[in-house]
Amino acid sequence: MSRPGDRRTIHFVSLGCPKNRVDTEVMLGVSDLSGYRHVEEATEAEVIVVNTCGFIEAAKQESIDTILELSDLKRAGRCEKLVVAGCLSQRYPDQLAEGMPEVDHFLGSSDMLALGRVLREGEQPRMLVGNPADYVLRADDPRILSGGRASAYVKIAEGCSRKCSFCAIPSFRGTQRSRAMGDVVREVRRLTERGTFEVNLISQDTISYGRDRGDGADLVRLIDALEEVEELGWLRLFYLYPEALPEALLARLGAGRKLVPYVDMPMQHATDAMLKRMRRGYDADRQRRLVGRLRRAAPYVSIRTAFIVGHPGETDADFQALCDFVRWGEFDHVGVFRYSSEEGTHSATLEGSVEEAVIAERADALGAIQRDISGRKLAARIGDVLDVLVEGVSEEHELLLQGRHAGQAPEVDGVVLLTNDTARPGDLRKARVTQAADYDLVAELLPRDPDDDLSQTGKRLRVLP
C-alpha cells in the first residue's frame, strides 16, 4: 500500500498498433492528472491498465494472455485494481466480463478519458465501454509521450468507413471521424515546442482524412499547414489506402520539404481475383500504375506495404502472382500477415479456405523474397552519407547507438546502428554507411560541424535532455 503523501502507482501495457499507443499515452496523461505515478515494473503498481488489440486472432490471444498473466499480481503483488481497455473490450465486453472476474473495470476503444472515473475514490461501474462514435481525440486531451520526445505519433482521425471484406475494425472502432485541421496543427505545434522533431501521422485510413467533415479539410491541406510549424523536422505518413493519390500529394512527397519521401501503403494482394474478394475497390493494374506514379514523383521514396497470404480463395497461381509483384515492386519494407478469419466479416463467409500449413509456407516464402530484396537494396547504400535521427543505445547491441534515416519509420522498419557514441538522443547527425544487413545499416558518425544539427528544412534541431 502507498504511504500517506505518496502518489499512488500505475503501470500500463500497450498492445497492438501505434493508434493504440496514442490512446495509452492519453491514459497516461489522465492518470497523471488523477495523482498517479507511472512505474515501469508491473510488480510495483497498485493499478495496472492493459490496452488491448482485437484486430486478428493472434493479437486477441496476446491480449488475453497478458491480462491473465498480470491478474496474478492481484493475488501475489501490490496490484489492487486491474483495468482492461481498448479494442478487445470494445469488441467482446460481455464475454470478457463473464470470463475474467479478476478484471475490475473495462474501457472500450474510445474511453480513454473514462480512466479518470476508474481512478477516483469510491465505487465506480465495472463496465465503462461506450460508443466509439462518441469520441475523437483532441489536442487538449491530456497526453504523455511514452517514448523519447524526438518522435511522436499524431492521430488525425478515428474509425474507418472502408468495407474491406477481411477487416472487423469498423465494427468496433466506428466509421471515420476526422479531427479538425486546426486541432491537429495545435497538437503538432505543442509537441515540437517540447522537443519533438519527427511527427508520424496515423489513422485507420489516412488518405481519406477530412472527407467526412464537409469543411474543405483534406490531407494535402493538412500537410501544407503542418509544414509551416517552424520547429517540425520530419513529417511522415502512415496507412495510405492505395487509391488514386492526388497529384498534389505526390508533389509534396517529392518536394523535399518537411514531408519525408516515405509512404506506408498496405496493398494486401496483387491479383484482380483476390483484390475483388477482399473488396479493395481497385485492380492489380491500378496498383502497379500507382507504384510507378509514386516513384516518378518522388524518386527517392521509401515504400512500406503489407500483404495478406492465405485469404479464402487464394490459389497457388494467386500466390505466385503476389510473389512476382513483390519482386517487381522492390519495396523497401514489407509486412506479411497470415490470414485470420474474423467473425462478422465477409471473408469469414467465403468458401475456399486455405490450410494453416499452406498459409505458413506462403508467409515464409514471401518473407524470404522480401529479405533478399531488402538486403540487396541496403548493400547498395554502403558509402552513402545519411542524415540520421539518433534514438539512443541499441536494445540489441549495448555498445552501439541506434538511429533512423528518413526512409525508416519508428519501430516497424530497420535501424541505423552507429559505431561511435559521439551523439545524444534527439541529435540529427550525418553518418556514412559502412555495412549492411538484411534490414539494418551500420554507419559511422561523421565529425560534427556547425551544420550537423540542422534538419533538412534548415531549422535547428532542439537537442533533447
Secondary structure, 3 states (H helix, E strand, C coil): CCCCCCCEEEEEEECCCHHHHHHHHHHHHHHHHCCEEECCCHHHCCEEEEEECCCCHHHHHHHHHHHHHHHHHHHHCCCCEEEEEEHHHHHCHHHHHHHCCCCCEEECCCCHHHHHHHHCCCCCCCEECCCHHHCCCCCCCCCCCCCCCCEEEEECEECCCCCCCCCCHHHHHCCCEECCHHHHHHHHHHHHHCCCCEEEEECCCHHHCCCCCCCCCCHHHHHHHHCCCCCCCEEEECCCCCCCCCHHHHHHHHCCCCEEEEEECCCECCCHHHHHHCCCCCCHHHHHHHHHHHHHHCCCCEEEEEEEECCCCCCHHHHHHHHHHHHHHCCCEEEEEECCCCCCCCHHHCCCCCCHHHHHHHHHHHHHHHHHHHHHHHHCCCCCEEEEEEEEECCCCCCCEEEECCCCCCCCCCCEEECCCCCCCCCEEEEEEEEECCCCEEEEECCCCCCCCECCCCCECCCCC
